């Protein structure tokens, strides 16, 4: 997946929503054949945003778990979890991370 930045405004902060969605899509693919609900996708994007911020603010962290709760009566029992690594974040950001946040 390639992103081309054509213009940015002052409102676009590190990562922005579009890159958080890209991280969430990447993590969803890692979960393989799991069909997420709209609510789970929203939760996944928020979890990916939090994981990204952790990974880029603490150089000692190499990976952070990302968990999405199940739905219905199996909220905890069907929770889905995988790790998001610093390397994955940097690959998806493809050079859009300031040098002081790189490993």
C-alpha positions in Angstrom: 0.0 0.0 0.0 1.4 3.4 -1.0 0.3 6.8 0.2 1.1 10.0 -1.7 0.9 13.2 0.2 -0.4 16.0 -2.1 -1.2 18.6 0.6 -1.7 18.8 4.3 -3.3 21.3 6.6 -2.4 22.4 10.1 -5.0 20.0 11.5 -3.1 16.9 10.3 -1.1 15.6 13.2 1.4 12.8 13.3 -0.3 9.8 11.8 -3.7 11.3 11.3 -6.9 9.3 11.0 -6.0 8.0 7.5 -2.9 6.3 8.8 -4.7 5.0 11.9 -7.2 3.4 9.5 -4.3 1.9 7.5 -2.9 0.4 10.7 -6.3 -1.0 11.6 -6.6 -2.5 8.1 -3.2 -4.1 8.6 -4.1 -5.5 12.0 -7.4 -6.8 10.7 -5.5 -8.7 7.9 -3.3 -10.3 10.6 -6.5 -11.6 12.3 -7.1 -13.6 9.1 -10.6 -14.8 8.3 -12.3 -12.9 11.2 -15.3 -10.8 10.1 -15.4 -7.7 12.4 -18.6 -5.7 13.1 -18.6 -2.0 12.5 -18.3 -1.4 16.3 -15.3 -3.8 16.4 -13.6 -1.9 13.5 -14.1 1.4 15.3 -12.6 -0.1 18.5 -9.7 -1.6 16.4 -8.9 1.8 14.9 -8.8 3.4 18.4 -6.6 0.5 19.7 -4.2 0.9 16.8 -4.0 4.7 17.4 -3.2 4.1 21.0 -0.6 1.4 20.1 1.0 3.7 17.5 1.3 6.4 20.1 2.9 4.0 22.6 5.3 2.6 20.1 6.4 6.0 18.8 6.8 7.6 22.2 8.8 4.9 23.9 11.8 3.6 22.0 12.2 0.7 24.5 8.9 -0.8 23.2 9.1 -3.1 20.2 5.5 -4.4 20.2 2.2 -3.6 21.8 -0.8 -5.9 22.0 -3.9 -4.8 20.2 -7.2 -6.3 21.4 -10.7 -6.1 20.1 -13.5 -7.4 22.3 -16.0 -9.9 21.0 -19.6 -9.1 20.4 -22.9 -10.0 21.9 -22.8 -12.4 24.8 -19.1 -13.3 24.2 -17.6 -9.9 24.7 -14.6 -11.2 26.6 -14.6 -14.9 25.5 -14.3 -14.0 21.8 -11.8 -11.2 22.2 -9.3 -11.0 19.4 -5.7 -10.0 20.0 -2.5 -9.6 18.1 0.6 -7.5 18.4 1.4 -4.4 16.5 5.2 -3.9 16.2 7.2 -0.7 15.8 8.5 -2.0 12.5 5.0 -2.5 11.1 4.1 1.1 12.1 7.2 2.5 10.5 6.5 0.4 7.3 3.0 1.7 7.0 4.0 5.2 7.7 6.7 4.8 5.0 8.9 7.7 6.0 6.2 10.0 7.5 7.5 9.6 11.1 9.9 12.3 12.3 13.5 11.0 12.9 13.3 11.4 16.7 10.5 8.7 16.7 12.4 6.1 14.7 14.1 3.1 16.3 
